[in-house]
């Protein structure tokens, strides 16, 4: 659905282009973080019995499940559910 008038879309594009690349990246990261929280809340509401590992699996499937064939997606989801990762800093991720 696209019900936004063209002149408004042009204005919005101009406002976004006026922001620095860092500002645009921060906005995108914030939107992704918010969507992640909303998806997690929905899964928790529908499945209050899910533990954190199962929650991680379901979040992955909601965000990325359609990007893989069913076998590949299940393999990745299984791995996510059985492994815990910790982010040490911006370039280091370790398995717990």
C-alpha positions in Angstrom: 0.0 0.0 0.0 1.3 3.4 -0.9 -1.0 6.2 0.1 1.7 8.9 0.7 1.6 11.8 -1.8 4.7 12.1 -4.0 5.5 15.6 -2.7 5.6 14.2 0.9 7.8 11.3 -0.1 10.2 13.7 -1.8 10.3 15.8 1.3 11.0 12.8 3.5 13.8 11.6 1.2 15.3 15.1 1.4 15.1 15.1 5.2 16.8 11.7 5.3 19.5 12.7 2.8 20.2 15.8 5.0 21.2 13.5 7.9 24.7 12.2 8.2 25.5 8.5 7.4 26.0 8.0 11.2 22.6 9.4 12.0 20.9 7.2 9.4 22.8 4.1 10.7 21.7 4.9 14.3 18.1 5.4 13.1 18.2 2.0 11.4 19.8 0.3 14.4 17.2 1.8 16.7 14.3 0.6 14.4 15.8 -2.9 14.2 16.1 -3.0 18.0 12.5 -1.8 18.5 11.2 -4.4 16.0 13.2 -7.1 17.8 11.6 -6.1 21.1 8.2 -6.1 19.6 8.6 -9.5 18.0 10.0 -11.0 21.2 7.1 -9.6 23.2 4.6 -11.1 20.8 6.3 -14.5 21.0 6.4 -14.3 24.8 2.7 -13.4 24.8 1.7 -16.3 22.6 4.2 -18.8 24.2 4.8 -17.9 27.8 6.4 -21.4 28.3 9.3 -20.7 25.9 12.7 -20.4 27.5 15.3 -17.9 26.3 16.9 -20.4 23.9 13.5 -21.2 22.3 12.8 -17.5 22.1 16.1 -16.8 20.3 15.2 -19.6 17.8 11.7 -18.1 17.1 13.0 -14.6 16.7 15.5 -15.9 14.1 12.7 -17.7 12.3 10.5 -14.6 12.3 13.2 -12.3 10.9 15.2 -14.6 8.6 13.2 -17.9 8.2 12.1 -17.0 4.7 15.7 -16.3 3.5 16.7 -19.9 3.7 15.4 -23.2 2.3 13.5 -25.1 5.0 16.3 -27.6 5.8 18.9 -24.8 6.0 16.7 -22.6 8.1 15.9 -25.5 10.5 19.7 -26.2 10.8 20.5 -22.6 11.7 17.5 -22.3 14.1 18.6 -25.6 15.9 22.1 -24.2 16.2 20.8 -20.9 17.6 18.7 -22.7 20.1 21.5 -24.8 21.4 24.3 -22.2 21.5 24.7 -19.1 23.6 26.9 -16.3 22.3 28.3 -13.3 24.1 29.3 -10.1 22.5 32.6 -9.0 24.1 33.1 -5.8 22.1 32.2 -4.5 18.6 34.5 -7.1 16.9 34.5 -10.1 19.3 31.7 -12.7 19.7 32.4 -15.8 21.8 30.5 -18.9 22.4 29.5 -19.4 26.1 
